[in-house]
Protein backbone atom coordinates (compact mmCIF):
# COMPACT_ATOMS: atom_id res chain seq x y z
CA UNK A 1 0.00 0.00 0.00
CA UNK A 2 2.97 2.31 0.38
CA UNK A 3 3.49 4.54 -2.64
CA UNK A 4 7.17 5.14 -2.96
CA UNK A 5 6.93 7.67 -5.81
CA UNK A 6 7.13 11.37 -4.96
CA UNK A 7 6.34 12.55 -8.51
CA UNK A 8 2.99 14.19 -9.06
CA UNK A 9 0.39 11.70 -10.15
CA UNK A 10 -0.32 11.94 -13.90
CA UNK A 11 -3.80 11.38 -15.24
CA UNK A 12 -4.24 8.83 -18.02
CA UNK A 13 -3.65 10.54 -21.36
CA UNK A 14 -7.12 9.96 -22.82
CA UNK A 15 -9.03 11.56 -19.96
CA UNK A 16 -8.17 15.28 -20.38
CA UNK A 17 -8.22 14.83 -24.14
CA UNK A 18 -11.76 13.42 -23.92
CA UNK A 19 -12.72 16.30 -21.64
CA UNK A 20 -11.71 18.68 -24.46
CA UNK A 21 -13.90 16.96 -27.07
CA UNK A 22 -17.16 18.80 -26.11
CA UNK A 23 -15.43 21.93 -27.46
CA UNK A 24 -16.22 20.52 -30.91
CA UNK A 25 -19.88 20.71 -29.99
CA UNK A 26 -19.46 24.41 -29.10
CA UNK A 27 -17.81 24.99 -32.47
CA UNK A 28 -20.74 23.30 -34.21
CA UNK A 29 -23.23 25.56 -32.44
CA UNK A 30 -21.19 28.66 -33.40
CA UNK A 31 -21.14 27.46 -37.02
CA UNK A 32 -24.94 27.02 -37.29
CA UNK A 33 -25.78 30.65 -38.34
CA UNK A 34 -23.32 30.31 -41.25
CA UNK A 35 -25.00 27.28 -42.83
CA UNK A 36 -25.66 28.02 -46.52
CA UNK A 37 -23.09 30.87 -46.83
CA UNK A 38 -20.82 29.47 -49.53
CA UNK A 39 -17.90 27.45 -48.12
CA UNK A 40 -18.37 28.73 -44.52
CA UNK A 41 -19.40 25.30 -43.17
CA UNK A 42 -16.43 23.64 -44.84
CA UNK A 43 -14.07 26.08 -43.12
CA UNK A 44 -15.73 25.47 -39.76
CA UNK A 45 -15.33 21.71 -40.25
CA UNK A 46 -11.69 22.30 -41.07
CA UNK A 47 -11.18 24.29 -37.86
CA UNK A 48 -12.90 21.60 -35.76
CA UNK A 49 -10.78 18.86 -37.32
CA UNK A 50 -7.53 20.80 -36.83
CA UNK A 51 -8.60 21.49 -33.24
CA UNK A 52 -8.92 17.75 -32.59
CA UNK A 53 -5.57 17.08 -34.24
CA UNK A 54 -3.76 19.90 -32.40
CA UNK A 55 -5.06 18.85 -28.97
CA UNK A 56 -2.97 15.66 -29.17
CA UNK A 57 0.47 17.34 -29.34
CA UNK A 58 -0.86 20.06 -27.08
CA UNK A 59 -1.64 17.51 -24.39
CA UNK A 60 1.90 16.15 -24.61
CA UNK A 61 3.38 19.65 -24.51
CA UNK A 62 1.34 20.64 -21.48
CA UNK A 63 2.35 17.50 -19.64
CA UNK A 64 5.96 18.03 -20.52
CA UNK A 65 5.85 21.63 -19.23
CA UNK A 66 4.18 20.61 -16.00
CA UNK A 67 6.76 20.22 -13.27
CA UNK A 68 9.55 21.50 -15.59
CA UNK A 69 8.60 25.16 -15.90
CA UNK A 70 7.13 27.54 -13.34
CA UNK A 71 3.44 28.02 -14.09
CA UNK A 72 3.56 31.66 -15.48
CA UNK A 73 6.21 30.57 -17.94
CA UNK A 74 4.19 27.47 -18.83
CA UNK A 75 1.12 29.67 -19.47
CA UNK A 76 3.12 31.99 -21.75
CA UNK A 77 4.62 29.04 -23.59
CA UNK A 78 1.18 27.44 -24.09
CA UNK A 79 -0.28 30.77 -25.29
CA UNK A 80 2.55 31.08 -27.80
CA UNK A 81 2.21 27.49 -28.93
CA UNK A 82 -1.56 27.68 -29.38
CA UNK A 83 -1.09 30.98 -31.27
CA UNK A 84 1.30 29.29 -33.68
CA UNK A 85 -1.14 26.42 -34.11
CA UNK A 86 -3.90 28.91 -34.91
CA UNK A 87 -1.70 30.61 -37.53
CA UNK A 88 -1.08 27.22 -39.10
CA UNK A 89 -4.87 26.67 -39.19
CA UNK A 90 -5.33 29.95 -41.01
CA UNK A 91 -2.60 29.06 -43.47
CA UNK A 92 -4.37 25.78 -44.17
CA UNK A 93 -7.69 27.61 -44.60
CA UNK A 94 -6.07 30.02 -47.12
CA UNK A 95 -4.65 27.13 -49.12
CA UNK A 96 -8.12 25.60 -49.20
CA UNK A 97 -9.58 28.95 -50.33
CA UNK A 98 -6.96 29.17 -53.12
CA UNK A 99 -7.89 25.65 -54.18
CA UNK A 100 -11.56 26.70 -54.46
CA UNK A 101 -10.54 29.99 -56.19
CA UNK A 102 -12.26 31.97 -53.42
CA UNK A 103 -8.98 33.90 -53.04
CA UNK A 104 -6.86 35.41 -55.85
CA UNK A 105 -3.49 34.74 -54.07
CA UNK A 106 -1.95 33.84 -50.70
CA UNK A 107 -2.34 36.82 -48.34
CA UNK A 108 0.16 36.84 -45.43
CA UNK A 109 -1.77 39.48 -43.48
CA UNK A 110 -4.94 37.40 -43.43
CA UNK A 111 -3.09 34.81 -41.35
CA UNK A 112 -3.32 37.09 -38.30
CA UNK A 113 -7.04 37.86 -38.56
CA UNK A 114 -10.11 35.94 -37.28
CA UNK A 115 -8.15 33.80 -34.85
CA UNK A 116 -10.98 33.60 -32.26
CA UNK A 117 -12.41 30.35 -33.70
CA UNK A 118 -9.14 28.41 -33.22
CA UNK A 119 -7.02 30.19 -30.67
CA UNK A 120 -9.76 30.58 -28.01
CA UNK A 121 -10.76 26.94 -28.43
CA UNK A 122 -7.18 25.75 -27.92
CA UNK A 123 -6.74 28.02 -24.85
CA UNK A 124 -9.99 26.64 -23.44
CA UNK A 125 -8.68 23.12 -24.02
CA UNK A 126 -5.50 23.92 -22.09
CA UNK A 127 -7.60 25.21 -19.20
CA UNK A 128 -9.80 22.08 -19.18
CA UNK A 129 -6.71 19.89 -19.28
CA UNK A 130 -5.16 21.75 -16.34
CA UNK A 131 -8.31 21.44 -14.24
CA UNK A 132 -8.75 17.70 -14.91
CA UNK A 133 -5.08 17.02 -14.17
CA UNK A 134 -5.17 19.01 -10.99
CA UNK A 135 -8.35 17.32 -9.73
CA UNK A 136 -6.91 13.87 -10.31
CA UNK A 137 -3.65 14.78 -8.59
CA UNK A 138 -5.63 16.10 -5.64
CA UNK A 139 -7.65 12.89 -5.41
CA UNK A 140 -4.50 10.77 -5.50
CA UNK A 141 -2.93 12.92 -2.82
CA UNK A 142 -5.99 12.51 -0.59
CA UNK A 143 -5.85 8.73 -1.05
CA UNK A 144 -2.17 8.77 -0.16
CA UNK A 145 -2.85 10.73 3.02
CA UNK A 146 -5.66 8.31 3.90
CA UNK A 147 -3.33 5.33 3.39
CA UNK A 148 -0.66 6.94 5.50
CA UNK A 149 -3.14 7.56 8.31
CA UNK A 150 -4.40 3.96 8.18
CA UNK A 151 -0.82 2.68 8.30
CA UNK A 152 -0.06 4.91 11.25
CA UNK A 153 -3.17 3.66 13.07
CA UNK A 154 -2.21 0.04 12.40
CA UNK A 155 1.26 0.64 13.74
CA UNK A 156 -0.09 2.32 16.84
CA UNK A 157 -2.54 -0.50 17.53
CA UNK A 158 0.17 -3.09 17.04
CA UNK A 159 2.52 -1.22 19.34
CA UNK A 160 -0.20 -1.07 21.98
CA UNK A 161 -0.72 -4.80 21.73
CA UNK A 162 2.97 -5.64 21.92
CA UNK A 163 3.07 -3.57 25.07
CA UNK A 164 0.52 -5.90 26.69
CA UNK A 165 2.10 -9.26 25.94
CA UNK A 166 5.41 -8.88 27.82
CA UNK A 167 3.63 -7.10 30.66
CA UNK A 168 1.40 -10.08 31.21
CA UNK A 169 4.15 -12.60 30.56
CA UNK A 170 6.46 -11.18 33.22
CA UNK A 171 3.67 -11.00 35.77
CA UNK A 172 2.99 -14.69 35.21
CA UNK A 173 6.65 -15.68 35.28
CA UNK A 174 6.97 -13.82 38.54
CA UNK A 175 3.99 -15.70 39.95
CA UNK A 176 5.54 -19.02 38.90
CA UNK A 177 8.83 -18.04 40.50
CA UNK A 178 6.93 -17.34 43.73
CA UNK A 179 5.27 -20.75 43.60
CA UNK A 180 8.67 -22.40 43.07
CA UNK A 181 10.16 -20.49 46.01
CA UNK A 182 7.24 -21.65 48.15
CA UNK A 183 7.85 -25.22 46.92
CA UNK A 184 4.30 -25.46 45.61
CA UNK A 185 5.53 -27.68 42.79
CA UNK A 186 2.16 -28.91 41.58
CA UNK A 187 0.83 -25.38 41.31
CA UNK A 188 3.96 -24.10 39.59
CA UNK A 189 3.64 -26.94 37.09
CA UNK A 190 -0.01 -26.22 36.47
CA UNK A 191 0.74 -22.59 35.92
CA UNK A 192 3.49 -23.38 33.41
CA UNK A 193 1.07 -25.58 31.47
CA UNK A 194 -1.55 -22.82 31.45
CA UNK A 195 1.02 -20.22 30.38
CA UNK A 196 1.99 -22.48 27.49
CA UNK A 197 -1.72 -22.74 26.51
CA UNK A 198 -2.02 -18.99 26.59
CA UNK A 199 1.10 -18.41 24.49
CA UNK A 200 -0.01 -20.98 21.93
CA UNK A 201 -3.34 -19.19 21.65
CA UNK A 202 -1.91 -15.69 21.29
CA UNK A 203 0.89 -16.70 18.93
CA UNK A 204 -1.37 -18.44 16.44
CA UNK A 205 -3.87 -15.66 16.46
CA UNK A 206 -2.25 -13.36 13.92
CA UNK A 207 -2.43 -9.64 13.48
CA UNK A 208 -6.15 -8.96 13.51
CA UNK A 209 -7.26 -5.84 15.34
CA UNK A 210 -10.71 -7.24 16.00
CA UNK A 211 -11.72 -10.79 16.94
CA UNK A 212 -15.05 -12.50 17.67
CA UNK A 213 -16.10 -12.19 21.32
CA UNK A 214 -15.82 -15.99 21.66
CA UNK A 215 -12.09 -15.82 20.86
CA UNK A 216 -11.52 -13.05 23.35
CA UNK A 217 -13.46 -14.90 26.06
CA UNK A 218 -11.44 -18.06 25.44
CA UNK A 219 -8.18 -16.14 25.70
CA UNK A 220 -9.34 -14.46 28.88
CA UNK A 221 -10.26 -17.93 30.15
CA UNK A 222 -6.65 -19.09 29.72
CA UNK A 223 -5.54 -16.10 31.71
CA UNK A 224 -8.14 -16.77 34.43
CA UNK A 225 -6.92 -20.37 34.72
CA UNK A 226 -3.56 -18.94 35.71
CA UNK A 227 -5.02 -16.55 38.26
CA UNK A 228 -7.17 -19.32 39.75
CA UNK A 229 -4.03 -21.29 40.52
CA UNK A 230 -2.57 -18.28 42.29
CA UNK A 231 -5.68 -17.23 44.17
CA UNK A 232 -7.66 -20.47 44.44
CA UNK A 233 -11.04 -19.99 46.06
CA UNK A 234 -10.34 -16.37 46.79
CA UNK A 235 -11.34 -15.61 43.22
CA UNK A 236 -15.07 -15.84 42.54
CA UNK A 237 -15.90 -15.32 38.93
CA UNK A 238 -19.18 -14.71 37.17
CA UNK A 239 -19.29 -14.58 33.43
CA UNK A 240 -22.59 -13.90 31.68
CA UNK A 241 -23.08 -13.39 27.96
CA UNK A 242 -26.37 -12.69 26.20
CA UNK A 243 -27.66 -14.86 23.35
CA UNK A 244 -26.13 -14.66 19.85
CA UNK A 245 -23.21 -12.48 20.88
CA UNK A 246 -20.33 -14.93 20.54
CA UNK A 247 -19.69 -13.64 16.98
CA UNK A 248 -19.70 -9.96 17.97
CA UNK A 249 -16.54 -8.09 16.94
CA UNK A 250 -14.43 -6.77 19.81
CA UNK A 251 -10.86 -5.42 19.83
CA UNK A 252 -8.28 -8.20 20.26
CA UNK A 253 -7.03 -8.37 23.85
CA UNK A 254 -9.80 -6.11 25.13
CA UNK A 255 -10.98 -8.15 28.10
CA UNK A 256 -7.76 -9.78 29.28
CA UNK A 257 -6.07 -6.54 30.47
CA UNK A 258 -9.30 -5.35 32.09
CA UNK A 259 -9.80 -8.62 33.96
CA UNK A 260 -6.12 -8.64 34.88
CA UNK A 261 -6.55 -5.17 36.28
CA UNK A 262 -9.64 -6.18 38.24
CA UNK A 263 -7.83 -9.13 39.79
CA UNK A 264 -4.44 -7.54 40.52
CA UNK A 265 -5.71 -4.29 41.93
CA UNK A 266 -8.98 -5.61 43.35
CA UNK A 267 -9.27 -9.25 44.34
CA UNK A 268 -5.60 -10.05 44.99
CA UNK A 269 -5.39 -7.12 47.43
CA UNK A 270 -8.30 -8.43 49.52
CA UNK A 271 -7.41 -10.93 52.24
CA UNK A 272 -10.67 -12.82 51.80
CA UNK A 273 -10.65 -12.60 48.03
CA UNK A 274 -13.60 -11.25 46.12
CA UNK A 275 -15.84 -11.31 43.13
CA UNK A 276 -15.32 -10.39 39.50
CA UNK A 277 -18.40 -10.11 37.33
CA UNK A 278 -18.36 -9.70 33.58
CA UNK A 279 -21.55 -9.21 31.61
CA UNK A 280 -21.88 -8.78 27.87
CA UNK A 281 -25.17 -7.70 26.40
CA UNK A 282 -26.62 -6.24 23.28
CA UNK A 283 -28.77 -3.12 23.30
CA UNK A 284 -30.04 -2.35 19.81
CA UNK A 285 -27.01 -1.75 17.62
CA UNK A 286 -24.67 -1.42 20.60
CA UNK A 287 -22.59 -4.06 22.35
CA UNK A 288 -22.27 -3.37 26.08
CA UNK A 289 -19.57 -4.83 28.29
CA UNK A 290 -19.86 -4.43 32.00
CA UNK A 291 -17.04 -5.45 34.31
CA UNK A 292 -17.33 -5.18 38.07
CA UNK A 293 -14.91 -6.17 40.79
CA UNK A 294 -14.74 -5.82 44.54
CA UNK A 295 -11.68 -4.01 45.78
CA UNK A 296 -9.97 -2.31 48.69
CA UNK A 297 -9.85 1.43 49.44
CA UNK A 298 -6.77 2.77 47.72
CA UNK A 299 -4.39 5.06 49.53
CA UNK A 300 -3.75 8.29 47.65
CA UNK A 301 -0.01 7.57 47.63
CA UNK A 302 -0.16 4.58 45.31
CA UNK A 303 -1.04 4.48 41.61
CA UNK A 304 0.64 7.67 40.48
CA UNK A 305 -0.36 6.81 36.92
CA UNK A 306 -3.27 4.71 35.69
CA UNK A 307 -2.63 1.00 35.27
CA UNK A 308 -0.98 0.19 31.97
CA UNK A 309 -3.73 -2.24 30.91
CA UNK A 310 -6.50 0.27 31.43
CA UNK A 311 -4.73 3.08 29.61
CA UNK A 312 -3.88 0.73 26.78
CA UNK A 313 -7.48 -0.41 26.33
CA UNK A 314 -8.65 3.18 26.30
CA UNK A 315 -6.20 4.21 23.62
CA UNK A 316 -7.02 1.26 21.42
CA UNK A 317 -10.77 1.91 21.68
CA UNK A 318 -10.18 5.50 20.65
CA UNK A 319 -8.05 4.46 17.66
CA UNK A 320 -10.49 1.79 16.50
CA UNK A 321 -13.86 3.41 17.04
CA UNK A 322 -13.26 7.12 17.61
CA UNK A 323 -16.42 8.80 18.84
CA UNK A 324 -18.49 5.64 18.22
CA UNK A 325 -17.41 4.10 21.53
CA UNK A 326 -17.96 4.91 25.18
CA UNK A 327 -15.63 3.97 28.03
CA UNK A 328 -16.56 4.60 31.62
CA UNK A 329 -14.34 3.77 34.58
CA UNK A 330 -15.73 4.25 38.04
CA UNK A 331 -13.82 3.64 41.26
CA UNK A 332 -15.98 3.77 44.39
CA UNK A 333 -14.46 5.09 47.66
CA UNK A 334 -14.68 1.55 49.06
CA UNK A 335 -12.43 0.27 46.27
CA UNK A 336 -15.13 -1.43 44.18
CA UNK A 337 -14.49 -0.84 40.54
CA UNK A 338 -16.77 -0.73 37.52
CA UNK A 339 -15.80 -0.53 33.87
CA UNK A 340 -18.44 -0.06 31.19
CA UNK A 341 -17.75 -0.16 27.51
CA UNK A 342 -20.17 0.41 24.69
CA UNK A 343 -19.22 -0.41 21.09
CA UNK A 344 -21.05 -0.55 17.79
CA UNK A 345 -22.40 -4.11 17.43
CA UNK A 346 -21.08 -5.94 14.40
CA UNK A 347 -21.03 -9.69 13.79
CA UNK A 348 -17.85 -11.27 12.41
CA UNK A 349 -17.61 -14.22 10.06
CA UNK A 350 -16.96 -17.58 11.70
CA UNK A 351 -13.34 -18.81 11.56
CA UNK A 352 -12.64 -21.16 8.68
CA UNK B 1 -4.13 -54.74 37.19
CA UNK B 2 -0.72 -53.34 36.36
CA UNK B 3 0.22 -51.00 33.57
CA UNK B 4 3.52 -51.81 31.88
CA UNK B 5 4.81 -48.53 30.52
CA UNK B 6 7.49 -47.59 27.98
CA UNK B 7 8.79 -44.01 27.68
CA UNK B 8 10.25 -42.66 24.42
CA UNK B 9 11.76 -39.19 24.24
CA UNK B 10 15.16 -37.97 23.06
CA UNK B 11 15.48 -35.47 25.88
CA UNK B 12 16.59 -36.90 29.24
CA UNK B 13 14.78 -34.16 31.18
CA UNK B 14 11.53 -34.87 29.38
CA UNK B 15 11.83 -38.59 30.15
CA UNK B 16 12.55 -37.70 33.76
CA UNK B 17 9.37 -35.62 33.88
CA UNK B 18 7.23 -38.55 32.74
CA UNK B 19 9.05 -40.93 35.10
CA UNK B 20 8.47 -38.61 38.05
CA UNK B 21 4.78 -38.31 37.29
CA UNK B 22 4.40 -42.07 36.93
CA UNK B 23 6.10 -42.66 40.29
CA UNK B 24 2.96 -41.51 42.11
CA UNK B 25 0.89 -44.34 40.61
CA UNK B 26 1.28 -47.70 42.33
CA UNK B 27 -0.16 -49.72 39.45
CA UNK B 28 2.48 -48.57 36.96
CA UNK B 29 5.62 -50.54 36.12
CA UNK B 30 8.23 -48.92 33.96
CA UNK B 31 9.62 -51.44 31.46
CA UNK B 32 12.05 -49.24 29.57
CA UNK B 33 13.11 -45.92 28.08
CA UNK B 34 14.07 -45.16 24.49
CA UNK B 35 15.66 -42.15 22.82
CA UNK B 36 14.88 -42.68 19.13
CA UNK B 37 12.33 -44.21 16.78
CA UNK B 38 14.11 -47.44 15.79
CA UNK B 39 14.83 -48.20 19.46
CA UNK B 40 11.10 -47.83 20.20
CA UNK B 41 10.20 -50.35 17.52
CA UNK B 42 12.75 -52.81 18.96
CA UNK B 43 11.57 -52.26 22.53
CA UNK B 44 7.94 -52.78 21.52
CA UNK B 45 8.94 -56.18 20.08
CA UNK B 46 10.94 -57.20 23.12
CA UNK B 47 8.86 -55.81 25.96
CA UNK B 48 5.28 -55.60 24.62
CA UNK B 49 4.30 -52.72 26.98
CA UNK B 50 0.66 -51.88 27.69
CA UNK B 51 1.15 -48.17 27.37
CA UNK B 52 3.65 -46.04 25.45
CA UNK B 53 4.48 -42.38 26.19
CA UNK B 54 5.82 -41.20 22.86
CA UNK B 55 7.49 -37.91 21.95
CA UNK B 56 6.63 -36.70 18.44
CA UNK B 57 9.97 -35.09 17.48
CA UNK B 58 12.73 -37.64 17.75
CA UNK B 59 15.86 -38.19 15.62
CA UNK B 60 15.66 -40.83 12.90
CA UNK B 61 11.98 -41.69 13.12
CA UNK B 62 9.34 -39.36 14.56
CA UNK B 63 6.77 -40.64 17.04
CA UNK B 64 4.08 -40.48 14.37
CA UNK B 65 6.30 -42.43 11.95
CA UNK B 66 6.78 -45.11 14.61
CA UNK B 67 3.01 -45.57 14.90
CA UNK B 68 2.65 -45.45 11.13
CA UNK B 69 5.25 -48.23 10.77
CA UNK B 70 3.19 -50.62 12.91
CA UNK B 71 0.09 -52.43 11.70
CA UNK B 72 -2.92 -51.07 13.64
CA UNK B 73 -3.46 -54.25 15.64
CA UNK B 74 0.13 -54.20 16.91
CA UNK B 75 0.14 -50.58 18.06
CA UNK B 76 0.23 -50.27 21.86
CA UNK B 77 -1.98 -47.77 23.70
CA UNK B 78 -0.08 -44.58 22.99
CA UNK B 79 -0.02 -41.15 24.61
CA UNK B 80 1.77 -38.66 22.38
CA UNK B 81 3.79 -35.84 23.88
CA UNK B 82 4.69 -32.66 22.03
CA UNK B 83 4.92 -28.91 22.40
CA UNK B 84 2.96 -28.36 19.19
CA UNK B 85 -0.70 -28.72 18.46
CA UNK B 86 -0.52 -29.29 14.72
CA UNK B 87 0.19 -33.04 14.94
CA UNK B 88 -3.00 -33.74 16.88
CA UNK B 89 -5.10 -34.58 13.86
CA UNK B 90 -2.61 -37.15 12.55
CA UNK B 91 -2.15 -38.52 16.03
CA UNK B 92 -5.83 -39.32 16.36
CA UNK B 93 -5.94 -40.69 12.82
CA UNK B 94 -3.29 -43.13 14.02
CA UNK B 95 -5.60 -44.00 16.90
CA UNK B 96 -3.44 -42.49 19.63
CA UNK B 97 -5.08 -42.79 23.03
CA UNK B 98 -4.30 -39.21 24.01
CA UNK B 99 -2.25 -36.20 23.00
CA UNK B 100 -0.51 -34.20 25.73
CA UNK B 101 1.05 -30.80 25.24
CA UNK B 102 4.36 -29.86 26.86
CA UNK B 103 4.85 -28.57 29.46
CA UNK B 104 2.78 -31.40 30.85
CA UNK B 105 -0.24 -30.57 32.95
CA UNK B 106 -0.63 -32.83 36.02
CA UNK B 107 -4.38 -33.21 35.66
CA UNK B 108 -4.24 -33.99 31.99
CA UNK B 109 -1.52 -36.55 32.68
CA UNK B 110 -3.64 -38.28 35.31
CA UNK B 111 -6.57 -38.12 32.88
CA UNK B 112 -4.51 -39.85 30.18
CA UNK B 113 -3.44 -42.60 32.60
CA UNK B 114 -7.08 -43.11 33.56
CA UNK B 115 -8.04 -43.48 29.94
CA UNK B 116 -5.31 -46.06 29.54
CA UNK B 117 -6.59 -48.02 32.55
CA UNK B 118 -10.13 -48.02 31.21
CA UNK B 119 -9.06 -48.98 27.69
CA UNK B 120 -6.94 -51.80 29.08
CA UNK B 121 -9.73 -53.06 31.30
CA UNK B 122 -12.02 -53.06 28.31
CA UNK B 123 -9.42 -54.87 26.19
CA UNK B 124 -9.10 -57.53 28.89
CA UNK B 125 -12.84 -57.94 29.06
CA UNK B 126 -13.18 -56.54 32.55
CA UNK B 127 -16.75 -55.30 32.44
CA UNK B 128 -17.30 -54.85 36.13
CA UNK B 129 -15.24 -51.65 35.84
CA UNK B 130 -18.47 -49.74 35.44
CA UNK B 131 -21.45 -50.34 37.63
CA UNK B 132 -24.81 -49.69 36.01
CA UNK B 133 -26.02 -46.94 38.29
CA UNK B 134 -24.62 -43.44 38.56
CA UNK B 135 -24.53 -40.96 41.39
CA UNK B 136 -27.57 -38.72 41.33
CA UNK B 137 -27.35 -37.05 44.73
CA UNK B 138 -24.43 -35.30 46.40
CA UNK B 139 -23.80 -34.26 50.00
CA UNK B 140 -22.35 -30.79 50.31
CA UNK B 141 -21.48 -28.89 53.46
CA UNK B 142 -23.19 -25.58 54.08
CA UNK B 143 -21.58 -24.23 57.23
CA UNK B 144 -22.40 -26.94 59.81
CA UNK B 145 -25.30 -28.36 57.92
CA UNK B 146 -25.18 -30.95 55.22
CA UNK B 147 -27.25 -30.33 52.16
CA UNK B 148 -28.27 -32.70 49.40
CA UNK B 149 -27.90 -31.56 45.82
CA UNK B 150 -29.59 -33.67 43.20
CA UNK B 151 -27.85 -34.22 39.89
CA UNK B 152 -30.55 -32.57 37.79
CA UNK B 153 -30.19 -29.30 39.72
CA UNK B 154 -26.59 -28.97 38.68
CA UNK B 155 -25.82 -26.65 35.74
CA UNK B 156 -22.14 -27.39 35.49
CA UNK B 157 -19.22 -28.57 37.56
CA UNK B 158 -15.88 -26.87 37.90
CA UNK B 159 -12.57 -28.18 39.24
CA UNK B 160 -11.44 -26.44 42.43
CA UNK B 161 -8.20 -28.18 43.31
CA UNK B 162 -9.18 -31.27 45.32
CA UNK B 163 -12.81 -30.15 45.32
CA UNK B 164 -15.49 -30.13 42.67
CA UNK B 165 -17.53 -26.93 42.50
CA UNK B 166 -21.18 -27.71 41.75
CA UNK B 167 -22.90 -24.74 40.13
CA UNK B 168 -26.58 -24.68 41.00
CA UNK B 169 -28.13 -21.47 39.69
CA UNK B 170 -26.29 -18.58 41.33
CA UNK B 171 -24.85 -20.82 44.04
CA UNK B 172 -21.60 -22.74 44.14
CA UNK B 173 -21.36 -25.85 46.35
CA UNK B 174 -18.01 -27.44 47.03
CA UNK B 175 -17.90 -31.21 47.03
CA UNK B 176 -14.84 -32.85 48.52
CA UNK B 177 -14.01 -34.98 45.51
CA UNK B 178 -11.64 -34.21 42.64
CA UNK B 179 -13.35 -33.57 39.32
CA UNK B 180 -11.34 -36.42 37.87
CA UNK B 181 -12.98 -38.99 40.19
CA UNK B 182 -16.43 -37.40 40.09
CA UNK B 183 -16.43 -37.59 36.27
CA UNK B 184 -16.53 -41.38 36.44
CA UNK B 185 -19.57 -41.39 38.74
CA UNK B 186 -21.81 -39.20 36.60
CA UNK B 187 -24.34 -40.46 34.08
CA UNK B 188 -22.69 -39.89 30.68
CA UNK B 189 -26.12 -39.41 29.11
CA UNK B 190 -26.57 -36.24 31.18
CA UNK B 191 -23.10 -34.94 32.00
CA UNK B 192 -20.24 -34.46 29.59
CA UNK B 193 -16.68 -33.42 30.25
CA UNK B 194 -15.88 -30.35 28.12
CA UNK B 195 -12.57 -29.23 29.53
CA UNK B 196 -9.91 -30.55 31.91
CA UNK B 197 -11.59 -28.44 34.59
CA UNK B 198 -15.27 -28.48 33.61
CA UNK B 199 -18.20 -30.87 33.25
CA UNK B 200 -21.50 -29.61 31.90
CA UNK B 201 -25.07 -30.83 32.08
CA UNK B 202 -26.10 -31.43 28.48
CA UNK B 203 -29.56 -29.89 28.67
CA UNK B 204 -28.08 -26.59 29.89
CA UNK B 205 -26.08 -25.96 26.71
CA UNK B 206 -27.63 -23.17 24.60
CA UNK B 207 -24.96 -22.21 22.06
CA UNK B 208 -21.74 -23.63 20.73
CA UNK B 209 -19.15 -21.60 18.86
CA UNK B 210 -15.99 -22.89 17.15
CA UNK B 211 -12.77 -20.98 17.82
CA UNK B 212 -9.90 -20.52 15.41
CA UNK B 213 -7.74 -23.08 17.24
CA UNK B 214 -10.55 -25.67 16.95
CA UNK B 215 -11.49 -25.37 20.61
CA UNK B 216 -15.10 -24.38 21.20
CA UNK B 217 -16.92 -21.94 23.41
CA UNK B 218 -20.22 -22.95 25.03
CA UNK B 219 -22.90 -20.62 26.27
CA UNK B 220 -25.28 -22.10 28.84
CA UNK B 221 -28.93 -21.08 29.12
CA UNK B 222 -28.15 -18.73 32.01
CA UNK B 223 -25.47 -16.88 30.01
CA UNK B 224 -22.49 -18.64 31.57
CA UNK B 225 -19.65 -19.12 29.13
CA UNK B 226 -17.46 -22.25 29.21
CA UNK B 227 -14.55 -23.35 27.10
CA UNK B 228 -14.59 -26.79 25.50
CA UNK B 229 -11.24 -28.32 24.47
CA UNK B 230 -11.15 -29.85 21.02
CA UNK B 231 -10.37 -33.28 22.49
CA UNK B 232 -13.79 -33.29 24.16
CA UNK B 233 -15.81 -31.53 21.47
CA UNK B 234 -16.67 -34.54 19.30
CA UNK B 235 -18.00 -36.50 22.26
CA UNK B 236 -20.00 -33.45 23.35
CA UNK B 237 -21.50 -32.96 19.90
CA UNK B 238 -22.45 -36.63 19.68
CA UNK B 239 -24.06 -36.47 23.14
CA UNK B 240 -25.99 -33.32 22.22
CA UNK B 241 -27.29 -34.96 19.05
CA UNK B 242 -28.38 -38.13 20.82
CA UNK B 243 -30.04 -36.19 23.65
CA UNK B 244 -32.21 -34.41 21.05
CA UNK B 245 -33.86 -37.73 20.18
CA UNK B 246 -34.63 -39.49 23.44
Interface residues (C-beta under 8 A of the other chain):
Chain A: X186 X189 X190 X192 X193 X194 X196 X197 X200 X201 X204 X205 X212 X214 X215 X217 X218 X221 X225 X232 X233 X236 X239 X240 X241 X242 X243 X244 X246 X247 X279 X350 X351
Chain B: X83 X85 X101 X102 X103 X104 X105 X106 X107 X108 X160 X161 X172 X174 X197 X206 X207 X209 X210 X211 X212 X213 X215 X217 X219 X222 X223 X224 X225 X227
